[in-house]
Amino acid sequence: MGTTGFVGTLLPSIHDRRSEESMLVATGRGTQVLEFMAPMTGTPNLDWIRHTLGLADESWETIEARARLSRPGANGVVYLPYASPGGERAPFVDTNASASWMGMSLTTTPEDVLRSVYEGVALSLADCVAHLAMTGDLVVSGGGFRSDLVCEILADVTGQCVARQSAPEAGACGAAVLALVSGGRYDTVEDASTAMTCSFECFDPHPVRGEIYRAVANVYSDSRSAVCPVWPQMRALRQMEETANVSV
């Protein structure tokens, strides 16, 4: 997870594809393919709420500690993280998709709002994991997963162990592995990968939090289904406000 998200799994062949909404890339290893989804949700949601709540000068450690002052489920506040101006592309395609909060009340605190954004981003990734029917450990990388809270929520909502690698740039590490093989330093990708090995930190799903987050995930999905019919009108209002030349 970075500026956008990426959720992928390796499959023996194109015939094992699990979703019609996914994308496929041949790996060059026989018939093997990488099936993936790339949601537009990502760290910009966290950057945006950080500034909106006036926390731009606070460290991410402080911000995450504040989010933890709320409880799992953010006291009933659910955030749909479709904040990209371009809409969404996974696990559905809708250029009109918009971000919104559900379940707010006069008792909602800034900490609830903050935590709901962390949860919404993680729920978006979990949605893609479910669409791709991914099982086993989820190996994560990218700046967004420097957050322990995002890792914990993803583990809880999927019921799968989240394994975070210590390599700060997993993509660059993978490119280095391929370069080592291409340059003849190692004979196989497996050998080069072993030489570039890194440590892992595992986040195991919590049974109690998991039950809460499964309920949150249902509300998240139902809320999206309920509000998506008015996304085009919302987008039209936004464009109307952007072009209007009215002084009040």
BALOBA-1460 file (C-alpha; in Angstrom, 3 decimals):
// residues 248
<rec num="1" residu="m" x="0.000" y="0.000" z="0.000"/>
<rec num="2" residu="g" x="1.320" y="3.364" z="-1.062"/>
<rec num="3" residu="t" x="-0.248" y="6.135" z="-3.121"/>
<rec num="4" residu="t" x="-2.587" y="3.435" z="-4.392"/>
<rec num="5" residu="g" x="-3.093" y="-0.166" z="-3.365"/>
<rec num="6" residu="f" x="-2.066" y="-3.445" z="-4.947"/>
<rec num="7" residu="v" x="-3.368" y="-6.911" z="-4.083"/>
<rec num="8" residu="g" x="-2.088" y="-9.849" z="-6.106"/>
<rec num="9" residu="t" x="-1.586" y="-13.595" z="-6.122"/>
<rec num="10" residu="l" x="0.334" y="-15.996" z="-8.365"/>
<rec num="11" residu="l" x="-1.676" y="-18.604" z="-10.261"/>
<rec num="12" residu="p" x="-0.599" y="-21.653" z="-12.321"/>
<rec num="13" residu="s" x="-2.316" y="-20.336" z="-15.455"/>
<rec num="14" residu="i" x="-4.887" y="-17.900" z="-16.787"/>
<rec num="15" residu="h" x="-7.504" y="-20.635" z="-16.489"/>
<rec num="16" residu="d" x="-7.266" y="-20.353" z="-12.691"/>
<rec num="17" residu="r" x="-8.399" y="-16.724" z="-12.717"/>
<rec num="18" residu="r" x="-10.624" y="-15.944" z="-9.752"/>
<rec num="19" residu="s" x="-12.269" y="-12.629" z="-10.654"/>
<rec num="20" residu="e" x="-13.544" y="-11.022" z="-13.851"/>
<rec num="21" residu="e" x="-12.672" y="-7.600" z="-12.398"/>
<rec num="22" residu="s" x="-8.968" y="-8.385" z="-11.961"/>
<rec num="23" residu="m" x="-5.963" y="-7.783" z="-14.209"/>
<rec num="24" residu="l" x="-3.487" y="-10.448" z="-15.332"/>
<rec num="25" residu="v" x="0.205" y="-10.322" z="-16.157"/>
<rec num="26" residu="a" x="2.297" y="-13.236" z="-17.449"/>
<rec num="27" residu="t" x="5.342" y="-13.804" z="-15.248"/>
<rec num="28" residu="g" x="7.427" y="-15.476" z="-17.963"/>
<rec num="29" residu="r" x="7.610" y="-18.671" z="-15.928"/>
<rec num="30" residu="g" x="5.697" y="-21.103" z="-18.093"/>
<rec num="31" residu="t" x="1.942" y="-20.534" z="-17.913"/>
<rec num="32" residu="q" x="2.137" y="-18.777" z="-14.539"/>
<rec num="33" residu="v" x="0.271" y="-15.464" z="-14.216"/>
<rec num="34" residu="l" x="-0.045" y="-12.748" z="-11.598"/>
<rec num="35" residu="e" x="-3.686" y="-11.907" z="-10.937"/>
<rec num="36" residu="f" x="-4.103" y="-8.583" z="-9.196"/>
<rec num="37" residu="m" x="-6.295" y="-5.642" z="-8.310"/>
<rec num="38" residu="a" x="-5.090" y="-2.091" z="-7.802"/>
<rec num="39" residu="p" x="-7.566" y="-0.048" z="-5.737"/>
<rec num="40" residu="m" x="-7.184" y="3.727" z="-5.810"/>
<rec num="41" residu="t" x="-7.495" y="3.832" z="-2.025"/>
<rec num="42" residu="g" x="-4.212" y="4.258" z="-0.215"/>
<rec num="43" residu="t" x="-2.090" y="6.587" z="1.878"/>
<rec num="44" residu="p" x="-3.581" y="9.820" z="0.409"/>
<rec num="45" residu="n" x="-6.624" y="9.097" z="2.603"/>
<rec num="46" residu="l" x="-4.369" y="9.153" z="5.678"/>
<rec num="47" residu="d" x="-2.484" y="12.245" z="4.498"/>
<rec num="48" residu="w" x="-5.775" y="14.031" z="3.876"/>
<rec num="49" residu="i" x="-7.340" y="13.296" z="7.275"/>
<rec num="50" residu="r" x="-4.050" y="14.190" z="8.954"/>
<rec num="51" residu="h" x="-4.217" y="17.686" z="7.466"/>
<rec num="52" residu="t" x="-7.989" y="18.047" z="7.801"/>
<rec num="53" residu="l" x="-7.852" y="17.373" z="11.552"/>
<rec num="54" residu="g" x="-4.991" y="19.849" z="11.964"/>
<rec num="55" residu="l" x="-2.426" y="17.153" z="12.721"/>
<rec num="56" residu="a" x="0.039" y="17.905" z="9.934"/>
<rec num="57" residu="d" x="2.782" y="18.727" z="12.433"/>
<rec num="58" residu="e" x="2.261" y="15.533" z="14.437"/>
<rec num="59" residu="s" x="4.296" y="12.393" z="13.814"/>
<rec num="60" residu="w" x="2.596" y="9.333" z="12.385"/>
<rec num="61" residu="e" x="3.301" y="7.554" z="15.673"/>
<rec num="62" residu="t" x="1.321" y="10.226" z="17.527"/>
<rec num="63" residu="i" x="-1.497" y="10.148" z="15.011"/>
<rec num="64" residu="e" x="-1.791" y="6.379" z="15.207"/>
<rec num="65" residu="a" x="-1.800" y="6.569" z="19.013"/>
<rec num="66" residu="r" x="-4.730" y="8.998" z="18.792"/>
<rec num="67" residu="a" x="-6.585" y="6.629" z="16.450"/>
<rec num="68" residu="r" x="-6.143" y="3.885" z="19.032"/>
<rec num="69" residu="l" x="-8.008" y="6.020" z="21.574"/>
<rec num="70" residu="s" x="-11.107" y="4.993" z="19.643"/>
<rec num="71" residu="r" x="-12.072" y="1.325" z="19.665"/>
<rec num="72" residu="p" x="-12.299" y="-1.256" z="16.850"/>
<rec num="73" residu="g" x="-15.250" y="-0.275" z="14.693"/>
<rec num="74" residu="a" x="-14.621" y="3.427" z="15.459"/>
<rec num="75" residu="n" x="-17.744" y="3.574" z="17.646"/>
<rec num="76" residu="g" x="-19.996" y="2.867" z="14.683"/>
<rec num="77" residu="v" x="-18.365" y="5.226" z="12.175"/>
<rec num="78" residu="v" x="-17.682" y="3.629" z="8.785"/>
<rec num="79" residu="y" x="-15.562" y="5.371" z="6.167"/>
<rec num="80" residu="l" x="-15.766" y="4.649" z="2.444"/>
<rec num="81" residu="p" x="-12.229" y="5.505" z="1.256"/>
<rec num="82" residu="y" x="-12.963" y="6.298" z="-2.382"/>
<rec num="83" residu="a" x="-11.358" y="9.738" z="-2.179"/>
<rec num="84" residu="s" x="-9.399" y="9.658" z="-5.442"/>
<rec num="85" residu="p" x="-10.625" y="12.323" z="-7.906"/>
<rec num="86" residu="g" x="-10.519" y="9.580" z="-10.535"/>
<rec num="87" residu="g" x="-12.991" y="7.339" z="-8.699"/>
<rec num="88" residu="e" x="-12.281" y="3.645" z="-8.114"/>
<rec num="89" residu="r" x="-10.989" y="0.726" z="-10.192"/>
<rec num="90" residu="a" x="-10.931" y="-2.248" z="-7.796"/>
<rec num="91" residu="p" x="-12.665" y="-4.407" z="-6.812"/>
<rec num="92" residu="f" x="-15.170" y="-2.481" z="-8.938"/>
<rec num="93" residu="v" x="-14.856" y="0.231" z="-11.572"/>
<rec num="94" residu="d" x="-16.707" y="3.502" z="-11.039"/>
<rec num="95" residu="t" x="-15.221" y="6.838" z="-12.047"/>
<rec num="96" residu="n" x="-17.865" y="8.593" z="-9.931"/>
<rec num="97" residu="a" x="-16.980" y="6.835" z="-6.665"/>
<rec num="98" residu="s" x="-16.645" y="9.230" z="-3.739"/>
<rec num="99" residu="a" x="-15.525" y="9.050" z="-0.133"/>
<rec num="100" residu="s" x="-17.988" y="9.422" z="2.703"/>
<rec num="101" residu="w" x="-18.660" y="8.645" z="6.338"/>
<rec num="102" residu="m" x="-21.587" y="6.657" z="7.664"/>
<rec num="103" residu="g" x="-22.848" y="6.307" z="11.216"/>
<rec num="104" residu="m" x="-21.685" y="9.634" z="12.642"/>
<rec num="105" residu="s" x="-23.485" y="11.338" z="15.530"/>
<rec num="106" residu="l" x="-23.013" y="14.120" z="18.061"/>
<rec num="107" residu="t" x="-21.004" y="11.677" z="20.145"/>
<rec num="108" residu="t" x="-18.474" y="11.028" z="17.364"/>
<rec num="109" residu="t" x="-14.989" y="12.166" z="18.309"/>
<rec num="110" residu="p" x="-12.003" y="13.208" z="16.150"/>
<rec num="111" residu="e" x="-10.384" y="9.943" z="17.242"/>
<rec num="112" residu="d" x="-13.366" y="7.994" z="15.870"/>
<rec num="113" residu="v" x="-13.097" y="9.816" z="12.547"/>
<rec num="114" residu="l" x="-9.352" y="9.208" z="12.438"/>
<rec num="115" residu="r" x="-9.619" y="5.502" z="13.209"/>
<rec num="116" residu="s" x="-12.428" y="5.049" z="10.695"/>
<rec num="117" residu="v" x="-10.093" y="6.229" z="7.923"/>
<rec num="118" residu="y" x="-7.458" y="3.668" z="8.943"/>
<rec num="119" residu="e" x="-10.189" y="1.039" z="8.967"/>
<rec num="120" residu="g" x="-11.661" y="2.116" z="5.620"/>
<rec num="121" residu="v" x="-8.302" y="1.857" z="3.878"/>
<rec num="122" residu="a" x="-7.695" y="-1.618" z="5.331"/>
<rec num="123" residu="l" x="-11.245" y="-2.736" z="4.472"/>
<rec num="124" residu="s" x="-10.707" y="-1.719" z="0.858"/>
<rec num="125" residu="l" x="-7.674" y="-3.997" z="0.638"/>
<rec num="126" residu="a" x="-9.519" y="-6.812" z="2.435"/>
<rec num="127" residu="d" x="-12.309" y="-6.437" z="-0.124"/>
<rec num="128" residu="c" x="-9.817" y="-7.170" z="-2.902"/>
<rec num="129" residu="v" x="-8.340" y="-10.098" z="-0.951"/>
<rec num="130" residu="a" x="-11.827" y="-11.603" z="-0.742"/>
<rec num="131" residu="h" x="-12.526" y="-11.068" z="-4.461"/>
<rec num="132" residu="l" x="-9.296" y="-12.860" z="-5.340"/>
<rec num="133" residu="a" x="-10.099" y="-15.685" z="-2.890"/>
<rec num="134" residu="m" x="-6.621" y="-15.373" z="-1.413"/>
<rec num="135" residu="t" x="-5.679" y="-17.759" z="1.384"/>
<rec num="136" residu="g" x="-2.657" y="-18.149" z="3.621"/>
<rec num="137" residu="d" x="-0.415" y="-15.400" z="4.898"/>
<rec num="138" residu="l" x="-0.662" y="-11.933" z="3.385"/>
<rec num="139" residu="v" x="2.823" y="-10.578" z="2.691"/>
<rec num="140" residu="v" x="2.663" y="-6.776" z="2.702"/>
<rec num="141" residu="s" x="4.963" y="-3.933" z="1.740"/>
<rec num="142" residu="g" x="4.870" y="-0.231" z="1.000"/>
<rec num="143" residu="g" x="4.782" y="2.907" z="3.115"/>
<rec num="144" residu="g" x="1.187" y="2.426" z="4.235"/>
<rec num="145" residu="f" x="2.077" y="-0.829" z="5.933"/>
<rec num="146" residu="r" x="4.624" y="0.879" z="8.163"/>
<rec num="147" residu="s" x="1.473" y="1.421" z="10.227"/>
<rec num="148" residu="d" x="0.980" y="-1.340" z="12.794"/>
<rec num="149" residu="l" x="-2.693" y="-0.377" z="13.002"/>
<rec num="150" residu="v" x="-3.332" y="-0.969" z="9.288"/>
<rec num="151" residu="c" x="-1.581" y="-4.353" z="9.538"/>
<rec num="152" residu="e" x="-3.642" y="-5.333" z="12.598"/>
<rec num="153" residu="i" x="-6.949" y="-4.330" z="11.005"/>
<rec num="154" residu="l" x="-6.165" y="-6.196" z="7.777"/>
<rec num="155" residu="a" x="-5.286" y="-9.315" z="9.770"/>
<rec num="156" residu="d" x="-8.425" y="-9.056" z="11.897"/>
<rec num="157" residu="v" x="-10.877" y="-8.467" z="9.054"/>
<rec num="158" residu="t" x="-9.433" y="-11.201" z="6.790"/>
<rec num="159" residu="g" x="-8.664" y="-13.696" z="9.547"/>
<rec num="160" residu="q" x="-5.233" y="-14.185" z="7.945"/>
<rec num="161" residu="c" x="-1.734" y="-13.539" z="9.241"/>
<rec num="162" residu="v" x="-0.202" y="-10.350" z="7.864"/>
<rec num="163" residu="a" x="3.557" y="-10.664" z="7.349"/>
<rec num="164" residu="r" x="5.425" y="-7.370" z="7.024"/>
<rec num="165" residu="q" x="8.905" y="-7.531" z="5.582"/>
<rec num="166" residu="s" x="11.731" y="-5.347" z="6.810"/>
<rec num="167" residu="a" x="12.899" y="-4.361" z="3.302"/>
<rec num="168" residu="p" x="11.850" y="-0.702" z="2.912"/>
<rec num="169" residu="e" x="11.497" y="-0.977" z="-0.888"/>
<rec num="170" residu="a" x="10.215" y="-4.427" z="-1.819"/>
<rec num="171" residu="g" x="9.877" y="-3.530" z="-5.498"/>
<rec num="172" residu="a" x="13.494" y="-2.382" z="-5.710"/>
<rec num="173" residu="c" x="14.583" y="-5.536" z="-3.870"/>
<rec num="174" residu="g" x="12.723" y="-7.673" z="-6.425"/>
<rec num="175" residu="a" x="14.334" y="-5.791" z="-9.293"/>
<rec num="176" residu="a" x="17.734" y="-6.408" z="-7.691"/>
<rec num="177" residu="v" x="16.969" y="-10.143" z="-7.484"/>
<rec num="178" residu="l" x="16.191" y="-10.273" z="-11.210"/>
<rec num="179" residu="a" x="19.316" y="-8.237" z="-11.997"/>
<rec num="180" residu="l" x="21.475" y="-10.673" z="-10.035"/>
<rec num="181" residu="v" x="20.096" y="-13.579" z="-12.068"/>
<rec num="182" residu="s" x="20.339" y="-11.721" z="-15.385"/>
<rec num="183" residu="g" x="23.911" y="-10.713" z="-14.597"/>
<rec num="184" residu="g" x="24.890" y="-14.302" z="-13.897"/>
<rec num="185" residu="r" x="25.624" y="-13.793" z="-10.202"/>
<rec num="186" residu="y" x="23.029" y="-16.438" z="-9.313"/>
<rec num="187" residu="d" x="21.520" y="-19.206" z="-11.411"/>
<rec num="188" residu="t" x="17.920" y="-18.976" z="-10.174"/>
<rec num="189" residu="v" x="15.480" y="-16.444" z="-8.763"/>
<rec num="190" residu="e" x="15.199" y="-18.639" z="-5.673"/>
<rec num="191" residu="d" x="18.958" y="-18.454" z="-5.023"/>
<rec num="192" residu="a" x="19.072" y="-14.698" z="-5.534"/>
<rec num="193" residu="s" x="16.023" y="-14.219" z="-3.301"/>
<rec num="194" residu="t" x="17.731" y="-16.185" z="-0.547"/>
<rec num="195" residu="a" x="20.758" y="-13.908" z="-0.815"/>
<rec num="196" residu="m" x="18.513" y="-10.827" z="-0.541"/>
<rec num="197" residu="t" x="16.453" y="-12.246" z="2.302"/>
<rec num="198" residu="c" x="14.909" y="-9.970" z="4.887"/>
<rec num="199" residu="s" x="13.186" y="-10.412" z="8.224"/>
<rec num="200" residu="f" x="9.433" y="-10.520" z="8.769"/>
<rec num="201" residu="e" x="7.102" y="-9.310" z="11.504"/>
<rec num="202" residu="c" x="3.791" y="-11.140" z="11.763"/>
<rec num="203" residu="f" x="0.423" y="-9.739" z="12.820"/>
<rec num="204" residu="d" x="-1.961" y="-12.524" z="13.764"/>
<rec num="205" residu="p" x="-5.741" y="-12.041" z="13.629"/>
<rec num="206" residu="h" x="-7.395" y="-11.408" z="16.976"/>
<rec num="207" residu="p" x="-10.608" y="-13.451" z="17.451"/>
<rec num="208" residu="v" x="-12.587" y="-10.776" z="19.308"/>
<rec num="209" residu="r" x="-11.531" y="-7.890" z="17.091"/>
<rec num="210" residu="g" x="-12.066" y="-10.154" z="14.091"/>
<rec num="211" residu="e" x="-15.713" y="-10.659" z="14.996"/>
<rec num="212" residu="i" x="-16.159" y="-6.896" z="15.283"/>
<rec num="213" residu="y" x="-14.453" y="-6.225" z="11.968"/>
<rec num="214" residu="r" x="-16.469" y="-8.834" z="10.130"/>
<rec num="215" residu="a" x="-19.580" y="-6.935" z="11.216"/>
<rec num="216" residu="v" x="-17.937" y="-3.656" z="10.177"/>
<rec num="217" residu="a" x="-17.058" y="-5.170" z="6.782"/>
<rec num="218" residu="n" x="-20.703" y="-6.097" z="6.204"/>
<rec num="219" residu="v" x="-21.824" y="-2.554" z="6.989"/>
<rec num="220" residu="y" x="-19.025" y="-1.207" z="4.805"/>
<rec num="221" residu="s" x="-20.204" y="-3.275" z="1.842"/>
<rec num="222" residu="d" x="-23.908" y="-2.538" z="2.391"/>
<rec num="223" residu="s" x="-23.211" y="1.192" z="2.810"/>
<rec num="224" residu="r" x="-21.334" y="1.296" z="-0.475"/>
<rec num="225" residu="s" x="-24.184" y="-0.478" z="-2.253"/>
<rec num="226" residu="a" x="-26.662" y="1.982" z="-0.758"/>
<rec num="227" residu="v" x="-24.793" y="5.168" z="-1.631"/>
<rec num="228" residu="c" x="-23.242" y="4.323" z="-5.008"/>
<rec num="229" residu="p" x="-26.449" y="5.141" z="-6.983"/>
<rec num="230" residu="v" x="-26.048" y="8.822" z="-6.014"/>
<rec num="231" residu="w" x="-22.323" y="9.029" z="-6.784"/>
<rec num="232" residu="p" x="-22.996" y="10.539" z="-10.242"/>
<rec num="233" residu="q" x="-25.129" y="13.290" z="-8.680"/>
<rec num="234" residu="m" x="-22.458" y="13.910" z="-6.055"/>
<rec num="235" residu="r" x="-19.832" y="14.247" z="-8.793"/>
<rec num="236" residu="a" x="-22.130" y="16.634" z="-10.675"/>
<rec num="237" residu="l" x="-22.500" y="18.793" z="-7.566"/>
<rec num="238" residu="r" x="-18.734" y="18.898" z="-7.134"/>
<rec num="239" residu="q" x="-18.260" y="20.017" z="-10.724"/>
<rec num="240" residu="m" x="-21.044" y="22.570" z="-10.358"/>
<rec num="241" residu="e" x="-19.307" y="24.112" z="-7.344"/>
<rec num="242" residu="e" x="-15.970" y="24.123" z="-9.151"/>
<rec num="243" residu="t" x="-17.352" y="26.034" z="-12.166"/>
<rec num="244" residu="a" x="-19.800" y="28.326" z="-10.363"/>
<rec num="245" residu="n" x="-18.824" y="31.962" z="-10.037"/>
<rec num="246" residu="v" x="-21.098" y="32.937" z="-7.191"/>
<rec num="247" residu="s" x="-20.280" y="35.151" z="-4.210"/>
<rec num="248" residu="v" x="-22.258" y="34.619" z="-1.038"/>
